[in-house]
């Protein structure tokens, strides 16, 4: 704390000014939204059944997504950070590709792969009778596809920075590989793991393009908040505004509260 | 000295943005046409033909669902011409007094059931769509195609729950063409434009609707002369022939 106070005395004001412009750029659209919001209709709209369904579906799917991202993403990040193997750069590029892909294209790719006539989907249908499009599973798959890279990148960066000799020492002291991973490696990257979880969750919560393309848009089944918001833009722009605000409020609250609680250390310089 | 240099650095991004926006507004010979996505094919050819006949004019299209486009226009988007797939969305723009003159109907369309190539489920009527195992997709009821579809189903006394409400016609086309959905209802012109990717099944005239496409010049257009020229071109025999070629009807 005392260090940052020392810095404050010679603030480089051009930097502060530019940072202020950047902040204003993020703040202004939210103010713009709130400026147009019909506050008097807030409770009417939020308690509407279709909206409650969409809200619940969004929360449910985005949390499932971020958990799946952890289960699959952490081992992947560990492999990318710790193990030298041929094609590692290729795998890293491949698993983060969906970050730069327009989500709609991701959705089409999923459709052509896991759809009923897709590369893999046709066998799922023929052998097991599983049809993924237009289901909640498809919503989660679309979200995982776009959200997992956020977790993988964050956790991989942390694993690279964490001195792997600690692992080695723990191993020489007799810890099994799994024990060391669980009790030494994971706790040391906990803030980054959590940051990755939150980033993936936030990305999943806002996901639109891949979802509507792969999972379709049916209230109660695949219509998440972003889809409901988009649909409402036509029928009822006022409720679209209120829906957007609800999403912003949820995301903002969770980001602030959880960050303070879990990541108290990051403010003192632990890299995110 | 330091503070002045700092000011320049701090303001550089701002001057960059103003430079961008001013250079954009100078090109007044660009015609911005906002058109329903179902008009994509004939309009792109109409644009080319118009550019050829009027050297120096560039026709640019903003294609989307009519409801999206109507909203853009209401929010002050720099449109010169707006062509909607239904009258309701044109009315939204007209009621806000954003049109230069009354919109005119320049094309018509009717609906057709679409099924996967080869019609594997042998769908031949609207009643066949009620099969609960069948995956039927439509669009949001505020997108013209969604409302027309609901109208047709109501007229035929057919009721069913769609499996998805896509955001526009292209979404319905994609789901059926890729075989993910078994059927949908779209404009006849879409079936023509799909080039055999989906198969059309006729809807009897008694249940069908006539979709009317109005076009109007936006009041705030900075290029009304070319805007009128483009509308006139679409209403000319050449323009109407182009529309018929791609499956549209003539009013």
Interface residues (C-beta under 8 A of the other chain):
Chain A: X13 X14 X17 X18 X21 X108 X111 X112 X115 X116 X117 X133 X134 X212 X213 X216 X217 X218 X219 X222 X223 X230 X231 X233 X234 X235 X237
Chain B: X6 X7 X9 X10 X13 X14 X65 X67 X68 X71 X135 X137 X140 X141 X142 X143 X162 X163 X164 X165 X166 X167 X171 X174 X175 X178 X179 X180
